[in-house]
């Protein structure tokens, strides 16, 4: 029986893992990546020898045992407990020297020590038993009250998404926003959490070590006939408006990391208070600073501090509006693309499915799509 040939478009987490699993299942796989490197949005780089992340902070965390076993097998094993700080101004009249560093998510135990606590306490006492709302703002206000929403969320959201929170969906709120009463300081509650000392590149390269990879290969719907002649199925992990050559049909929000190397006085030296420090105030244009050296533990005489500037035209984050229009359009594009192929087409991962997901969820997507492909092409 002839070996079945699978094309995978994109060499980020989803494409790399799907390709590896299908190769292990006996298929011939080629991963087609339009850039000159693998790893996608999660990839790390170096500046003057310092590891940093040009696309923002990426901490691997999961409670999925299968995902955990897979990444462990490819070298992702170094534990890391991720804690985030937020710099806030309690009053519009505060100058820059009067900012406060508080935990994110907000901790009630810390909030009790603030002069605004009486107002916060009254609002918390009047909240509904469960958060609810038709948009992101209403949902989060019902979770923490107006005072904390204005302090931690309001301006950050406008900067990040370029629109008021009343226009955004509640769908990602439960996973991204929380008010803590239990004192747990880590951002995540997952069973496993890792940060590789050199960034995730080596892990993804290990995943792809048994898979054919072609770099600088930009594939679009215009290549449907050629793909159908060479392969038995295709998995698309790219953004569908990009793949369909329909720029602007989906709304995306991009960030640019303005990264600067800075010398330090010692090998362990860092210059910011945390790996990630949120900056929700409208006083500054960036949403947060990222200093990856906190996470790598790298011993080197210098560091790189990145300011995350939102609003650039890149396909980093799907914009989940309250009316769900972008998700519906993405589903329509998937149907239109599939109709152009004479072979089975599968869509997986953050970009292709237009979802706001973490690295472990992208890997779980890859596992699921690899299983579907293997089942469909069996025999």
Kinemage of the C-alpha trace (Angstrom):
@kinemage 1
@onewidth
@group {chain A} dominant
@subgroup {mainchain}
@vectorlist {calphas} color= white
{ca unk a 1} P 0.000 0.000 0.000
{ca unk a 2} L 1.290 3.479 -0.929
{ca unk a 3} L 2.428 5.671 1.972
{ca unk a 4} L 0.020 8.552 2.501
{ca unk a 5} L 1.504 12.038 2.160
{ca unk a 6} L 0.447 14.896 4.452
{ca unk a 7} L 1.229 18.601 4.064
{ca unk a 8} L 1.196 20.780 7.176
{ca unk a 9} L 1.098 24.547 6.694
{ca unk a 10} L 2.920 26.300 9.526
{ca unk a 11} L 5.747 25.286 11.883
{ca unk a 12} L 4.471 26.671 15.168
{ca unk a 13} L 3.422 24.427 18.043
{ca unk a 14} L 0.348 23.002 16.318
{ca unk a 15} L 1.905 22.295 12.949
{ca unk a 16} L 5.089 20.880 14.454
{ca unk a 17} L 3.328 18.521 16.862
{ca unk a 18} L 0.759 17.363 14.311
{ca unk a 19} L 3.552 16.661 11.847
{ca unk a 20} L 5.559 14.692 14.390
{ca unk a 21} L 2.625 12.562 15.517
{ca unk a 22} L 1.601 11.737 11.951
{ca unk a 23} L 5.185 10.837 11.049
{ca unk a 24} L 5.286 8.504 14.049
{ca unk a 25} L 2.001 6.998 12.843
{ca unk a 26} L 3.615 6.009 9.545
{ca unk a 27} L 2.664 8.893 7.275
{ca unk a 28} L 5.047 10.877 5.114
{ca unk a 29} L 4.813 14.466 6.346
{ca unk a 30} L 6.159 17.758 5.084
{ca unk a 31} L 5.815 20.899 7.176
{ca unk a 32} L 5.753 24.042 5.050
{ca unk a 33} L 6.819 27.226 6.857
{ca unk a 34} L 6.745 30.635 5.179
{ca unk a 35} L 9.470 32.173 7.371
{ca unk a 36} L 13.079 31.108 7.734
{ca unk a 37} L 12.683 29.655 11.253
{ca unk a 38} L 10.386 27.302 13.151
{ca unk a 39} L 8.575 27.974 16.404
{ca unk a 40} L 6.061 30.604 15.380
{ca unk a 41} L 4.899 33.114 17.942
{ca unk a 42} L 6.589 31.244 20.827
{ca unk a 43} L 10.101 31.489 19.423
{ca unk a 44} L 12.893 33.108 21.464
{ca unk a 45} L 15.929 35.019 20.165
{ca unk a 46} L 19.149 36.425 21.632
{ca unk a 47} L 20.502 39.955 21.824
{ca unk a 48} L 24.157 40.326 22.853
{ca unk a 49} L 23.892 36.764 24.138
{ca unk a 50} L 20.785 37.430 26.273
{ca unk a 51} L 17.733 35.253 25.617
{ca unk a 52} L 14.587 37.315 25.062
{ca unk a 53} L 11.180 36.881 23.436
{ca unk a 54} L 10.459 39.059 20.390
{ca unk a 55} L 6.744 38.144 20.432
{ca unk a 56} L 6.050 38.486 24.136
{ca unk a 57} L 6.137 36.265 27.201
{ca unk a 58} L 5.472 32.541 26.689
{ca unk a 59} L 5.325 30.373 29.791
{ca unk a 60} L 4.396 26.767 29.222
{ca unk a 61} L 1.743 25.475 31.610
{ca unk a 62} L -0.701 22.577 31.461
{ca unk a 63} L -2.801 20.142 33.438
{ca unk a 64} L -3.128 17.839 30.422
{ca unk a 65} L -1.126 14.684 31.194
{ca unk a 66} L -0.750 13.685 27.547
{ca unk a 67} L 0.528 17.120 26.585
{ca unk a 68} L 2.886 17.159 29.550
{ca unk a 69} L 4.309 13.743 28.640
{ca unk a 70} L 4.851 14.854 25.053
{ca unk a 71} L 6.763 18.050 25.879
{ca unk a 72} L 8.816 16.272 28.557
{ca unk a 73} L 9.936 13.792 25.908
{ca unk a 74} L 11.265 16.695 23.855
{ca unk a 75} L 13.211 18.411 26.623
{ca unk a 76} L 10.695 20.775 28.192
{ca unk a 77} L 11.228 19.879 31.852
{ca unk a 78} L 12.639 22.857 33.781
{ca unk a 79} L 10.054 23.935 36.408
{ca unk a 80} L 9.101 27.578 36.667
{ca unk a 81} L 6.495 29.322 38.848
{ca unk a 82} L 5.265 32.366 36.953
{ca unk a 83} L 4.283 35.415 38.991
{ca unk a 84} L 3.103 38.675 37.449
{ca unk a 85} L 3.081 42.159 38.967
{ca unk a 86} L 0.942 45.160 38.032
{ca unk a 87} L 2.027 48.765 38.444
{ca unk a 88} L -0.974 50.927 39.326
{ca unk a 89} L -1.726 54.487 40.377
{ca unk a 90} L -4.362 54.700 43.100
{ca unk a 91} L -5.187 58.318 42.269
{ca unk a 92} L -5.059 60.359 39.043
{ca unk a 93} L -2.991 62.868 41.017
{ca unk a 94} L -0.244 60.353 41.874
{ca unk a 95} L 3.068 61.055 40.197
{ca unk a 96} L 5.303 58.331 38.835
{ca unk a 97} L 7.044 57.936 42.196
{ca unk a 98} L 3.726 57.028 43.843
{ca unk a 99} L 2.901 53.967 41.773
{ca unk a 100} L 2.178 50.698 43.574
{ca unk a 101} L 3.271 47.204 42.603
{ca unk a 102} L 0.509 44.696 43.214
{ca unk a 103} L 0.052 41.056 42.317
{ca unk a 104} L -1.793 39.953 39.216
{ca unk a 105} L -4.393 38.546 39.525
{ca unk a 106} L -5.384 40.966 42.304
{ca unk a 107} L -5.126 39.520 45.810
{ca unk a 108} L -7.737 40.525 48.374
{ca unk a 109} L -5.101 40.233 51.125
{ca unk a 110} L -3.021 42.947 49.399
{ca unk a 111} L -6.020 45.113 48.562
{ca unk a 112} L -7.009 45.323 52.227
{ca unk a 113} L -3.808 47.304 52.861
{ca unk a 114} L -4.695 50.030 50.352
{ca unk a 115} L -6.475 53.319 51.121
{ca unk a 116} L -9.124 52.432 48.494
{ca unk a 117} L -10.103 49.256 50.375
{ca unk a 118} L -13.312 50.668 51.973
{ca unk a 119} L -14.735 51.396 48.501
{ca unk a 120} L -13.546 48.057 47.156
{ca unk a 121} L -15.004 46.198 50.142
{ca unk a 122} L -18.430 47.796 49.650
{ca unk a 123} L -18.430 46.877 45.969
{ca unk a 124} L -17.348 43.290 46.617
{ca unk a 125} L -20.146 42.861 49.136
{ca unk a 126} L -22.721 43.810 46.502
{ca unk a 127} L -21.497 41.528 43.703
{ca unk a 128} L -23.730 38.766 42.302
{ca unk a 129} L -22.995 35.151 43.340
{ca unk a 130} L -21.551 34.423 39.883
{ca unk a 131} L -20.043 36.828 37.326
{ca unk a 132} L -22.339 37.625 34.426
{ca unk a 133} L -22.655 40.088 31.567
{ca unk a 134} L -23.151 40.422 27.840
{ca unk a 135} L -19.735 42.005 27.246
{ca unk a 136} L -16.262 41.895 28.755
{ca unk a 137} L -16.642 45.037 30.876
{ca unk a 138} L -19.952 44.039 32.451
{ca unk a 139} L -18.646 40.546 33.171
{ca unk a 140} L -15.436 41.710 34.852
{ca unk a 141} L -17.166 44.461 36.839
{ca unk a 142} L -19.568 41.805 38.145
{ca unk a 143} L -16.483 39.814 39.196
{ca unk a 144} L -14.467 42.510 41.027
{ca unk a 145} L -16.440 45.752 41.149
{ca unk a 146} L -15.942 49.051 39.351
{ca unk a 147} L -13.007 50.361 41.393
{ca unk a 148} L -10.753 47.352 40.738
{ca unk a 149} L -11.921 47.151 37.131
{ca unk a 150} L -10.887 50.760 36.548
{ca unk a 151} L -7.573 50.213 38.334
{ca unk a 152} L -6.442 46.965 36.702
{ca unk a 153} L -8.474 46.377 33.545
{ca unk a 154} L -10.118 49.354 31.857
{ca unk a 155} L -7.217 51.225 30.259
{ca unk a 156} L -5.164 48.055 29.737
{ca unk a 157} L -8.024 46.618 27.676
{ca unk a 158} L -8.370 49.739 25.547
{ca unk a 159} L -4.635 49.735 24.867
{ca unk a 160} L -4.485 46.005 24.162
{ca unk a 161} L -7.558 45.697 21.937
{ca unk a 162} L -7.977 49.198 20.519
{ca unk a 163} L -11.619 49.359 21.555
{ca unk a 164} L -13.670 49.670 24.736
{ca unk a 165} L -14.293 46.513 26.722
{ca unk a 166} L -18.040 46.872 26.154
{ca unk a 167} L -17.450 45.709 22.564
{ca unk a 168} L -15.483 42.594 23.531
{ca unk a 169} L -16.766 39.112 24.222
{ca unk a 170} L -17.035 37.575 27.676
{ca unk a 171} L -15.772 34.259 26.290
{ca unk a 172} L -12.124 34.688 27.259
{ca unk a 173} L -12.792 36.514 30.548
{ca unk a 174} L -13.002 33.466 32.866
{ca unk a 175} L -9.603 32.236 31.687
{ca unk a 176} L -7.853 35.615 31.754
{ca unk a 177} L -9.276 37.534 34.711
{ca unk a 178} L -9.633 36.506 38.334
{ca unk a 179} L -9.923 38.040 41.792
{ca unk a 180} L -7.983 35.926 44.276
{ca unk a 181} L -9.077 35.266 47.862
{ca unk a 182} L -6.743 32.343 48.590
{ca unk a 183} L -3.336 34.039 48.451
{ca unk a 184} L -2.102 31.939 45.519
{ca unk a 185} L 0.523 34.198 43.919
{ca unk a 186} L 1.334 32.246 40.771
{ca unk a 187} L -0.497 33.348 37.637
{ca unk a 188} L -1.386 29.780 36.683
{ca unk a 189} L -2.902 26.935 38.661
{ca unk a 190} L -1.900 24.162 36.276
{ca unk a 191} L -0.217 21.017 37.551
{ca unk a 192} L 2.874 21.488 35.373
{ca unk a 193} L 4.671 24.704 34.450
{ca unk a 194} L 7.994 25.085 32.633
{ca unk a 195} L 10.352 27.597 31.139
{ca unk a 196} L 13.312 26.286 29.109
{ca unk a 197} L 16.578 28.117 29.853
{ca unk a 198} L 17.235 28.891 26.184
{ca unk a 199} L 13.646 29.486 25.149
{ca unk a 200} L 11.351 27.031 23.429
{ca unk a 201} L 13.255 26.831 20.128
{ca unk a 202} L 15.210 23.690 20.982
{ca unk a 203} L 12.026 21.932 22.094
{ca unk a 204} L 10.185 22.594 18.836
{ca unk a 205} L 13.288 21.698 16.840
{ca unk a 206} L 13.341 18.363 18.684
{ca unk a 207} L 9.682 17.820 17.786
{ca unk a 208} L 10.488 18.455 14.123
{ca unk a 209} L 13.667 16.370 14.064
{ca unk a 210} L 11.827 13.410 12.495
{ca unk a 211} L 9.789 15.512 10.050
{ca unk a 212} L 10.659 17.041 6.695
{ca unk a 213} L 10.520 20.846 6.970
{ca unk a 214} L 10.640 23.278 4.069
{ca unk a 215} L 11.324 26.880 5.105
{ca unk a 216} L 10.564 30.002 3.074
{ca unk a 217} L 7.536 28.212 1.619
{ca unk a 218} L 4.502 30.465 1.635
{ca unk a 219} L 1.409 28.408 0.862
{ca unk a 220} L -1.991 29.938 0.083
{ca unk a 221} L -5.280 28.862 -1.425
{ca unk a 222} L -3.733 29.554 -4.832
{ca unk a 223} L -1.643 26.407 -4.304
{ca unk a 224} L -4.676 24.145 -3.788
{ca unk a 225} L -4.317 22.291 -7.092
{ca unk a 226} L -0.585 21.720 -6.656
{ca unk a 227} L -1.066 20.458 -3.102
{ca unk a 228} L -3.793 18.078 -4.239
{ca unk a 229} L -1.451 16.583 -6.836
{ca unk a 230} L 1.331 15.983 -4.307
{ca unk a 231} L -0.434 15.153 -1.038
{ca unk a 232} L -3.342 13.127 0.283
{ca unk a 233} L -4.398 15.706 2.884
{ca unk a 234} L -3.400 19.134 4.191
{ca unk a 235} L -3.473 20.605 7.689
{ca unk a 236} L -3.658 24.385 7.819
{ca unk a 237} L -2.460 26.199 10.936
{ca unk a 238} L -2.112 29.622 9.300
{ca unk a 239} L -4.508 32.537 9.677
{ca unk a 240} L -7.323 31.915 7.223
{ca unk a 241} L -7.646 35.457 5.886
{ca unk a 242} L -3.939 35.308 5.107
{ca unk a 243} L -4.195 31.831 3.580
{ca unk a 244} L -7.232 32.835 1.502
{ca unk a 245} L -5.524 36.045 0.359
{ca unk a 246} L -8.315 38.072 1.957
{ca unk a 247} L -6.417 40.551 4.149
{ca unk a 248} L -8.698 42.556 6.381
{ca unk a 249} L -11.592 40.105 6.400
{ca unk a 250} L -10.690 39.056 9.932
{ca unk a 251} L -9.824 41.466 12.705
{ca unk a 252} L -6.498 40.825 14.430
{ca unk a 253} L -4.619 42.663 17.122
{ca unk a 254} L -0.837 42.644 16.967
{ca unk a 255} L 1.933 43.690 19.316
{ca unk a 256} L 5.468 44.890 18.774
{ca unk a 257} L 8.063 44.196 21.428
{ca unk a 258} L 10.379 47.183 21.650
{ca unk a 259} L 13.391 45.342 23.058
{ca unk a 260} L 16.525 47.011 24.369
{ca unk a 261} L 19.737 45.508 25.694
{ca unk a 262} L 20.964 46.995 28.946
{ca unk a 263} L 24.123 46.210 30.924
{ca unk a 264} L 23.854 44.933 34.491
{ca unk a 265} L 26.251 45.083 37.418
{ca unk a 266} L 26.337 41.304 37.927
{ca unk a 267} L 25.603 38.088 36.041
{ca unk a 268} L 22.196 37.580 37.655
{ca unk a 269} L 21.205 41.224 37.351
{ca unk a 270} L 17.730 42.277 36.210
{ca unk a 271} L 16.240 45.753 35.895
{ca unk a 272} L 12.480 45.299 36.251
{ca unk a 273} L 10.562 43.921 39.244
{ca unk a 274} L 9.264 40.791 37.490
{ca unk a 275} L 9.458 38.747 34.302
{ca unk a 276} L 6.119 40.344 33.343
{ca unk a 277} L 4.974 43.653 34.802
{ca unk a 278} L 1.577 44.873 33.627
{ca unk a 279} L 1.218 48.599 32.975
{ca unk a 280} L -2.534 49.233 32.793
{ca unk a 281} L -2.351 53.003 33.162
{ca unk a 282} L -3.139 55.186 30.151
{ca unk a 283} L -0.076 57.238 31.132
{ca unk a 284} L 2.179 54.858 29.217
{ca unk a 285} L 1.575 53.507 25.704
{ca unk a 286} L 2.807 49.962 26.363
{ca unk a 287} L 0.725 47.316 28.116
{ca unk a 288} L 3.537 45.581 29.977
{ca unk a 289} L 7.262 45.047 30.242
{ca unk a 290} L 8.834 41.641 29.698
{ca unk a 291} L 12.298 40.767 31.002
{ca unk a 292} L 12.855 37.130 30.100
{ca unk a 293} L 16.033 36.842 32.173
{ca unk a 294} L 13.818 36.515 35.255
{ca unk a 295} L 12.497 33.244 33.786
{ca unk a 296} L 15.634 31.807 32.175
{ca unk a 297} L 17.892 32.391 35.171
{ca unk a 298} L 20.613 33.109 32.633
{ca unk a 299} L 23.911 34.204 34.176
{ca unk a 300} L 25.229 36.853 31.859
{ca unk a 301} L 26.372 40.437 32.229
{ca unk a 302} L 23.366 42.146 30.736
{ca unk a 303} L 19.647 41.865 30.181
{ca unk a 304} L 16.968 42.699 27.617
{ca unk a 305} L 13.867 44.621 28.654
{ca unk a 306} L 10.973 44.656 26.193
{ca unk a 307} L 8.036 47.039 26.171
{ca unk a 308} L 4.933 45.480 24.614
{ca unk a 309} L 3.382 48.005 22.260
{ca unk a 310} L -0.107 47.050 21.035
{ca unk a 311} L -1.878 47.959 17.829
{ca unk a 312} L 0.549 46.914 15.103
{ca unk a 313} L -0.827 45.153 11.986
{ca unk a 314} L 0.126 41.568 12.842
{ca unk a 315} L -1.963 38.453 13.355
{ca unk a 316} L -1.156 37.803 16.991
{ca unk a 317} L -4.509 37.881 18.769
{ca unk a 318} L -8.022 37.231 17.445
{ca unk a 319} L -10.476 39.954 18.375
{ca unk a 320} L -13.413 38.215 20.033
{ca unk a 321} L -16.216 40.751 19.840
{ca unk a 322} L -19.459 40.504 21.771
{ca unk a 323} L -21.428 39.741 18.592
{ca unk a 324} L -19.134 36.879 17.492
{ca unk a 325} L -18.833 38.282 13.950
{ca unk a 326} L -15.147 37.456 13.486
{ca unk a 327} L -15.580 33.832 14.585
{ca unk a 328} L -18.454 33.394 12.138
{ca unk a 329} L -16.403 34.851 9.311
{ca unk a 330} L -13.503 32.545 10.155
{ca unk a 331} L -15.834 29.537 9.894
{ca unk a 332} L -17.039 30.781 6.516
{ca unk a 333} L -13.465 31.168 5.297
{ca unk a 334} L -12.701 27.606 6.401
{ca unk a 335} L -15.604 26.319 4.308
{ca unk a 336} L -14.546 28.415 1.309
{ca unk a 337} L -10.940 27.201 1.535
{ca unk a 338} L -11.915 23.549 1.923
{ca unk a 339} L -14.119 23.829 -1.171
{ca unk a 340} L -11.046 24.783 -3.234
{ca unk a 341} L -9.303 21.461 -2.506
{ca unk a 342} L -9.839 18.021 -3.989
{ca unk a 343} L -8.206 16.463 -0.902
{ca unk a 344} L -9.254 16.571 2.768
{ca unk a 345} L -8.418 19.839 4.528
{ca unk a 346} L -8.082 20.214 8.306
{ca unk a 347} L -7.791 23.367 10.391
{ca unk a 348} L -6.064 23.489 13.773
{ca unk a 349} L -4.309 25.856 16.161
{ca unk a 350} L -4.693 29.406 17.361
{ca unk a 351} L -4.532 31.190 14.012
{ca unk a 352} L -6.560 28.864 11.823
{ca unk a 353} L -9.372 28.385 14.321
{ca unk a 354} L -9.378 32.034 15.440
{ca unk a 355} L -9.132 31.269 19.150
{ca unk a 356} L -7.280 32.850 22.067
{ca unk a 357} L -5.471 29.734 23.337
{ca unk a 358} L -2.318 28.803 25.231
{ca unk a 359} L 0.604 26.670 24.081
{ca unk a 360} L -0.702 23.494 25.704
{ca unk a 361} L -4.074 23.980 24.030
{ca unk a 362} L -2.329 24.380 20.673
{ca unk a 363} L -0.568 21.059 21.296
{ca unk a 364} L -3.850 19.397 22.286
{ca unk a 365} L -5.309 20.728 19.018
{ca unk a 366} L -2.410 19.112 17.168
{ca unk a 367} L -2.999 15.783 18.889
{ca unk a 368} L -6.681 15.876 18.019
{ca unk a 369} L -6.164 16.785 14.364
{ca unk a 370} L -3.437 14.155 13.942
{ca unk a 371} L -5.817 11.536 15.316
{ca unk a 372} L -8.559 12.653 12.906
{ca unk a 373} L -6.240 12.583 9.904
{ca unk a 374} L -4.898 9.154 10.802
{ca unk a 375} L -8.424 7.787 11.222
{ca unk a 376} L -9.702 9.329 7.983
{ca unk a 377} L -6.782 8.092 5.892
{ca unk a 378} L -6.470 4.656 7.467
{ca unk a 379} L -6.708 1.716 5.080
